[in-house]
């Protein structure tokens, strides 16, 4: 007996439900105009894209064969990703955006095999620099590139 639900279908349904929840949440905010977008435009656009991606994933889901091994969840790898997100949130105010993105990239790299610490550190530094240029210099976000923890 085969199950009608497979991992791809479940993932598509999860994407659709999360996107729908955020889309409903963004409806209370002003969307603004094309020249001056409001605070609800970006979350609404991202939520719509997530719903579209969920529909694509759900409709392209293949039937789960009885001979296939069900996918397993690697809890240690998931914990590295969750830890990286938590560390980013803790570091961004005091350490600044560059160190926060660097820490996030470096910690999340422990979830991949083989571990390449030098490559991960360089990737984190490059991504941190790019994020600093885009979000702080380009968009004018009020976050320090290097925060007060470093005395700069």
N, C-alpha and C positions, 0 to 999 in steps of 0.2 A: 504494500500500500504506500503510495507516494503522497507527500504533502503538497498542497496547492501553494503554500507560502514558502518562498525561498528567500535567501538573504538579499538578493537584489530587489525583490518586490517589497520586502520589509524596509530596506533602506530608502526606496522611493517614497513609500508611505510616510516614513519619518521626516524626510525632506519636505514633503507636501504639508504635513501637519505643523512643523516648525515654521515654515514660510507663511502659512495661513495665520498662525498666531501672531507673528510679527507684522503681517500686513494689517490685521485687525487692530493691533496696537498703534500702527502708524496713521490710521484713519482719523484719530483724534487731533493730530498735528496738522499744521498748515503746510500745504504743498508748494505754495508760492507760484511764481511764474518761471518761464524758461530762462529769463534774464537774471532773476534773483530767486533761487530756489529756497523753499522754506525748510524747516527742520524735519518735516515728514517725508520729503521727496526721496532722500537717499535711503532711509530704511524701507520705504515702500518699494523702491526700485530693486533693492537687494532681496527683499522678501519675494517679489514677483519672479526674480531670476531663480531663487531657490525653489519656488513652486514649479517653474518650468523645468528645472533640472530634475526635480523629483518625478515629474510626469514622464520625462524621457527615460529615466532609470526604471520606473515602474512598468512602462510599456515595453521596454526592451528586455525585461526579466525573462530568463529562460526557465523552463520547467526543471524542477529539482529531481535529478535521477536518483533512484534507490541505491545505486552502486556508489554514488559520490560520498565522500566523507564530509560531514557537516563542518562548516567553518568554525574554527576555535578562536577564542578571545585570549589574547596574550595580555594578562593583567599587568605584568611587569612593564610592558611597553606602554600601555595606557597610563600607568602611574607616572612614567617619565613625562608624557605629554601634559597631563594634568598638573604635575609639579612645575613644569616650565611656564604654564599659564599663570599659576599662583605666584611664582617668583617674579614674573613680569609685572604683575599688579602690585607687588610689594616694593619693587625696586624703582619703578618709573617716577614716582614723586620725589624721592630723596636722591636717587642716583642719576636720574635723567633718562632720556629716551635711548641714547646710544648704549649705555650699559645694560638697560633693561632688555633691549632687543638682542644684544650680544648674549646675555645670560639665557634668555628664552631659546635662542638657536642652539647654544652649546648644550644645555640640559636636554632639549628634545632630541639632539643627535644621539644620545645614549639609547634611544629606542630603535636605532637602525644597526644592522650588522653588515659588514665589519665596522667597528668604531674607528674613525679617523679623527683624532682630536685636533691635529694641526689644521686640517681641511675644514673642520667644523668651526674652529676659532676664526679662521680667515673668512669663512662664509658669514658668520655672525657679525664680524666687524664690517664687512661690505654691506650686509643687509641693514645693520644699524645706521651706517652712514647714509645709505639711500633713504631710509625712513626719516632720518633727521632732516635731510634736504627737502623731501617731499612735504612732510607734515609740519615742520617748524618754519623752514624758510619759504617754502612754496605756499602753504595754506595758512601760515601765521598762527598755528596753535600755540597757546600759552604754556608750553612745556620746555624745560631747560634741556639742552643737548647733553650737557654734563651737569648733574645736580649738585646741591649743596653738600652732600656727603663727601665730595672730593675737594671742597674748599676752593673751587675755581670760580 
